[in-house]
Amino acid sequence: MGKQPPPRMTLPTQLVLRAFLEDPAREMYGLEICQAAGLASGTIHPILARFEGIGWLESRWEENDPHEQGRPRRRYYRLTPDGAENARAALARSRSKVADLFGVRAKPARGTA
């Protein structure tokens, strides 16, 4: 099986990655990710599934009994070491593309052109 291409760096995708990169070793569950990224659950869960599918994230279900907790079981997500590295690189490429798109480059000082 060949190496999968990186995901498209849509704004929601970038927001999810930035939320994880604030503390790359931290596990977060869905609602925490929603709050950190400022996105709805229906937006982040497909992104999380894509990242898990390409090996950037790993997940686990909490061990607590949902009846004792009075809430559904939480699924915790965390960046893999390769995922953290790939996320940083993907965000850097994305910033570079935006800068190129909008022509954000160093301008010559006045009177030197």
Residue pairs with C-beta under 8 A, 6 or more apart in sequence:
4 53
4 54
6 54
6 86
6 90
7 13
7 47
7 50
7 51
7 54
7 90
9 90
9 91
9 93
9 94
12 37
12 39
12 43
12 44
12 47
13 47
14 91
14 94
15 37
15 38
15 39
16 33
16 37
16 39
16 44
16 47
16 48
16 51
17 87
17 90
17 91
18 37
18 91
19 28
19 33
19 36
19 37
20 26
20 28
20 33
20 57
20 77
20 78
20 79
20 84
20 87
21 79
21 84
21 87
21 88
21 91
22 36
24 79
24 84
25 78
25 79
26 78
27 60
27 76
27 77
27 78
28 36
28 76
28 77
28 78
29 62
29 74
29 75
29 76
29 77
30 41
30 44
30 45
30 48
30 74
30 75
30 77
31 41
33 44
33 48
33 77
34 40
34 41
34 44
37 44
48 57
48 59
48 77
51 57
51 83
52 58
52 59
52 77
55 80
55 82
55 83
56 79
56 80
56 82
56 83
56 86
56 87
57 77
57 78
57 79
57 80
57 83
58 77
58 78
58 80
59 75
59 76
59 77
59 78
60 75
60 76
61 73
61 74
61 75
61 76
62 73
62 74
62 75
62 76
64 73
66 72
66 73
79 87
98 104
99 105
